Amino acid sequence: MFTFHLKTLLNLNLNCRNHLDRWFYQCRINIPNIYNYCFVSILFCLSLMLTNTVFADGIVVDKVYHPYVLPNEREVEWRMQAPRENGDRNDLAHRFAYGQSVMDNLMLEFYLVGERDAYDHFSLSSYEIEARWMLTEQGQYWADWGMLFELEKEHQVDNWEVTSGVLVEKEFGRTSLTLNAFLIYEWGETLEGEIETEFRFQTRYRYLEQFQPAIEVYSGENYLGLGPAFMGVQRFSGQKQLKWEAAFITGINTESQGHILRIAIEYEF
C-alpha cells in the first residue's frame, strides 16, 4: 500500500510540473511576477498574524526548512528542543530521522520523536513521515520555492496530525531570508478536529560556511517568540557534509513567557 501511494505521489509530481509548464507557456504568464506576488502576499499575511497574535496551537519552535533537495541525497538527523517556562518546567524533546531523495526534487524523511515530561520520564511519543518538494531550481526565479507535507501519529494514543506548507527563500548578497507558512489539521482520540497555522521566519548572514548568525521568529496560537541562532556547514568529499544549528528563542507576548533552546545536527551523504 505504501509503495502504491509513493508511486502515485511521484507521478503527481511529474504531471503537475508538466501541466504547469504548458499552462504558463500557453498563457504567456510572467512566472517571476507570480512568485513575487506570492512572496509579498505571504509576508503580508505574516505581518497581520504577528500584529493580531492569532496563531496556531502549542510550541512551534523547530527547524526552519529550506526549499532545496539534492539528487541522490541521504541524511541522518538529530534535533532537540528544550522549553523552559517561568523557571518551573523543563521538558525535553528529541527527534531522530533518516531521509532520502526519491527524485531529483523530492525528499522523504522518517522521524521517531521522544519526549521527557515534567516528571523526568522519557519515552517514545510519536512517529512522523515528511515529504519535501522543491518546486523551483535555486536561482531560477526571483525567489526559491518548495512545499512540505507531514503526517504524524502519536505512539500510545490514536491522535493524528497532517501538515502542509509553503517554503520560500530569497538571497540578497550574503543575506538569506527564509519563510515557512504551515496549515495544520489535527484530530483523534483526545483531540477535537481543528485547523491551525504556524509561521517560521529566519534571516541569516552567510559570514562563513562554518559560521552563519541568524535571527529567527516563530508564531503559533498563544505563542510568539524570537531570538538569535547560529548555524554552519562543514563540507567533505562529494555530497558529504555536516550541518549544525543552535537557537535560543524567547517568548515575547504575555502568553508565551519562557525560553526554548533548540539544537540540530544533520549529516548528509
C-alpha positions as CSV (number, residue, x, y, z in Angstrom):
1,M,0.0,0.0,0.0
2,F,2.9,2.4,0.9
3,T,4.5,1.6,-2.5
4,F,1.3,2.4,-4.3
5,H,1.0,5.8,-2.6
6,L,4.7,6.6,-3.2
7,K,4.3,5.8,-6.9
8,T,1.1,7.9,-7.0
9,L,3.0,10.9,-5.4
10,L,5.9,10.6,-7.8
11,N,3.5,10.5,-10.8
12,L,1.6,13.5,-9.4
13,N,4.9,15.4,-9.1
14,L,5.8,14.9,-12.7
15,N,2.3,15.5,-14.0
16,C,1.9,18.7,-12.1
17,R,5.2,20.2,-13.3
18,N,4.4,19.3,-16.9
19,H,0.9,20.7,-16.8
20,L,2.1,23.9,-15.1
21,D,4.9,24.4,-17.6
22,R,2.4,24.0,-20.6
23,W,-0.1,26.3,-18.9
24,F,2.4,29.0,-18.2
25,Y,3.7,28.8,-21.8
26,Q,0.3,28.9,-23.4
27,C,-1.0,31.8,-21.3
28,R,2.3,33.7,-21.7
29,I,2.3,34.4,-17.9
30,N,5.4,36.0,-16.4
31,I,6.3,33.4,-13.8
32,P,8.7,35.6,-11.8
33,N,5.9,38.1,-11.3
34,I,3.7,35.3,-9.9
35,Y,6.3,34.3,-7.4
36,N,6.9,37.9,-6.4
37,Y,3.2,38.4,-5.8
38,C,3.0,35.2,-3.7
39,F,6.1,36.0,-1.7
40,V,4.8,39.5,-0.9
41,S,1.4,38.1,0.0
42,I,2.9,35.6,2.4
43,L,5.0,38.3,4.1
44,F,1.9,40.5,4.3
45,C,-0.1,37.6,5.9
46,L,2.7,37.0,8.4
47,S,2.7,40.7,9.4
48,L,-1.0,40.5,10.0
49,M,-0.6,37.4,12.1
50,L,2.2,39.0,14.2
51,T,0.2,42.2,14.8
52,N,-3.0,40.4,15.8
53,T,-1.4,37.5,17.6
54,V,-3.8,34.9,16.2
55,F,-1.7,31.8,15.9
56,A,-1.5,28.1,15.9
57,D,-1.6,25.8,18.9
58,G,1.3,24.6,21.0
59,I,5.1,25.3,20.9
60,V,6.1,25.9,17.3
61,V,9.9,26.4,17.7
62,D,11.6,23.9,15.5
63,K,13.6,23.7,12.3
64,V,13.3,26.4,9.7
65,Y,13.1,24.5,6.4
66,H,14.9,25.5,3.2
67,P,13.2,24.6,-0.1
68,Y,16.1,22.6,-1.5
69,V,16.6,19.0,-2.4
70,L,19.8,17.4,-3.8
71,P,19.7,14.4,-6.2
72,N,20.7,11.1,-4.6
73,E,20.7,12.8,-1.2
74,R,20.6,10.8,2.0
75,E,20.8,12.1,5.5
76,V,20.5,11.3,9.2
77,E,19.4,14.0,11.6
78,W,19.0,14.7,15.3
79,R,17.0,17.6,16.8
80,M,16.5,18.7,20.3
81,Q,14.0,21.2,21.8
82,A,14.3,22.2,25.5
83,P,11.5,24.6,26.5
84,R,11.6,26.2,30.0
85,E,8.6,28.2,31.1
86,N,8.6,30.5,34.1
87,G,11.5,28.6,35.7
88,D,9.4,25.7,36.9
89,R,9.1,23.5,33.8
90,N,11.9,21.8,31.9
91,D,10.6,19.4,29.2
92,L,12.8,17.9,26.5
93,A,12.0,16.6,23.0
94,H,14.3,14.6,20.7
95,R,13.8,13.8,17.0
96,F,15.8,11.1,15.2
97,A,15.4,10.9,11.4
98,Y,16.6,9.2,8.3
99,G,15.8,10.8,4.9
100,Q,16.5,10.1,1.3
101,S,15.6,11.8,-2.0
102,V,13.4,9.6,-4.2
103,M,13.6,12.1,-7.1
104,D,15.8,15.0,-8.0
105,N,13.3,17.3,-6.4
106,L,11.5,15.2,-3.8
107,M,12.8,14.1,-0.3
108,L,11.2,11.7,2.1
109,E,12.2,11.6,5.8
110,F,11.1,9.4,8.6
111,Y,11.1,10.5,12.3
112,L,11.0,9.0,15.7
113,V,10.1,11.5,18.4
114,G,10.8,11.1,22.1
115,E,9.9,13.4,24.9
116,R,10.8,13.8,28.6
117,D,7.9,15.2,30.7
118,A,8.0,17.3,33.8
119,Y,8.5,14.1,35.9
120,D,11.7,13.2,34.1
121,H,10.0,10.3,32.3
122,F,11.4,9.9,28.8
123,S,9.5,7.8,26.2
124,L,8.7,7.5,22.5
125,S,5.8,9.9,21.8
126,S,5.1,9.9,18.1
127,Y,6.2,8.9,14.5
128,E,6.3,11.2,11.5
129,I,6.8,10.9,7.8
130,E,7.7,14.0,5.9
131,A,7.9,14.9,2.2
132,R,9.8,18.0,1.0
133,W,9.2,19.0,-2.6
134,M,11.5,21.5,-4.4
135,L,9.3,23.4,-6.8
136,T,11.9,25.6,-8.5
137,E,15.7,25.3,-9.1
138,Q,17.8,27.5,-6.9
139,G,18.2,30.9,-8.6
140,Q,15.7,30.1,-11.3
141,Y,13.2,32.8,-10.3
142,W,13.2,35.8,-8.0
143,A,12.7,33.5,-5.0
144,D,13.2,29.8,-4.4
145,W,10.0,27.8,-3.7
146,G,9.2,24.5,-2.2
147,M,6.4,22.7,-0.3
148,L,6.4,20.4,2.7
149,F,3.9,17.7,3.7
150,E,3.9,15.8,7.0
151,L,1.9,13.1,8.7
152,E,2.3,12.4,12.4
153,K,0.8,9.7,14.7
154,E,1.1,9.7,18.4
155,H,2.5,6.5,19.9
156,Q,0.1,5.4,22.6
157,V,-3.0,7.5,21.6
158,D,-4.9,7.4,18.4
159,N,-4.2,11.1,17.6
160,W,-3.1,12.3,14.2
161,E,-1.8,15.5,12.6
162,V,-1.4,16.5,9.0
163,T,0.7,19.4,8.0
164,S,1.2,21.1,4.6
165,G,3.2,24.3,4.0
166,V,5.0,26.6,1.7
167,L,8.8,27.1,1.9
168,V,10.2,30.3,0.4
169,E,13.8,31.6,0.4
170,K,15.3,34.7,-1.1
171,E,19.0,35.7,-1.1
172,F,20.3,39.3,-1.1
173,G,24.1,39.1,-1.4
174,R,25.3,37.3,1.7
175,T,21.9,37.6,3.4
176,S,19.2,34.9,3.1
177,L,15.5,35.3,4.1
178,T,13.5,32.2,4.7
179,L,9.8,31.8,5.4
180,N,7.8,28.7,6.3
181,A,4.0,29.0,6.4
182,F,2.1,25.9,7.6
183,L,-1.5,24.8,7.7
184,I,-2.1,22.0,10.2
185,Y,-5.1,19.8,10.8
186,E,-5.2,17.6,13.9
187,W,-7.8,15.1,15.1
188,G,-8.1,11.9,17.1
189,E,-9.0,10.1,20.3
190,T,-8.2,13.0,22.7
191,L,-8.2,15.9,20.2
192,E,-11.1,17.8,18.6
193,G,-10.7,18.3,14.9
194,E,-9.3,21.7,14.3
195,I,-7.2,23.7,11.8
196,E,-4.2,25.6,12.9
197,T,-1.5,27.8,11.3
198,E,2.2,28.2,12.0
199,F,4.8,30.6,10.7
200,R,8.6,30.4,11.0
201,F,10.9,33.2,9.7
202,Q,14.7,33.3,9.5
203,T,17.1,36.0,8.4
204,R,20.7,34.6,8.1
205,Y,24.0,36.2,7.3
206,R,26.5,33.8,5.5
207,Y,29.6,35.2,7.1
208,L,31.4,31.8,6.7
209,E,30.2,28.4,5.6
210,Q,31.1,27.1,9.1
211,F,29.5,30.1,11.0
212,Q,26.3,31.9,10.0
213,P,24.5,34.1,12.5
214,A,20.7,34.5,12.2
215,I,17.6,35.8,13.8
216,E,14.5,33.6,14.0
217,V,10.8,34.3,14.6
218,Y,8.2,31.7,15.4
219,S,4.4,32.2,15.8
220,G,1.5,29.9,16.9
221,E,-1.6,30.2,18.9
222,N,-0.8,31.8,22.2
223,Y,2.9,31.9,21.2
224,L,5.2,34.5,19.7
225,G,8.9,34.1,20.1
226,L,12.2,35.3,18.6
227,G,15.8,35.0,19.3
228,P,19.4,34.6,17.9
229,A,20.5,31.5,16.1
230,F,23.8,30.2,14.8
231,M,24.5,27.6,12.2
232,G,27.1,26.3,9.8
233,V,28.1,23.5,7.4
234,Q,31.4,21.6,7.1
235,R,31.8,20.1,3.6
236,F,33.7,16.9,2.9
237,S,34.2,14.9,-0.3
238,G,31.3,14.6,-2.8
239,Q,28.0,15.4,-1.2
240,K,29.1,14.6,2.3
241,Q,28.6,17.4,4.7
242,L,27.8,18.1,8.3
243,K,25.3,20.8,9.3
244,W,24.7,22.2,12.7
245,E,22.2,24.7,14.2
246,A,21.6,26.2,17.6
247,A,19.0,28.8,18.6
248,F,17.7,30.4,21.8
249,I,14.2,31.6,21.4
250,T,12.4,33.9,24.0
251,G,8.6,34.3,24.2
252,I,7.8,38.0,23.8
253,N,4.0,38.1,24.3
254,T,2.1,37.8,27.5
255,E,1.0,34.2,26.9
256,S,4.4,32.8,25.9
257,Q,6.8,33.5,28.7
258,G,9.9,31.4,28.9
259,H,12.7,30.3,26.7
260,I,13.3,27.4,24.2
261,L,16.7,26.1,23.3
262,R,16.8,24.2,20.0
263,I,19.8,22.2,18.6
264,A,20.1,20.3,15.3
265,I,22.8,18.2,13.8
266,E,22.5,16.7,10.3
267,Y,24.8,14.6,8.3
268,E,24.3,14.3,4.5
269,F,25.9,11.7,2.3
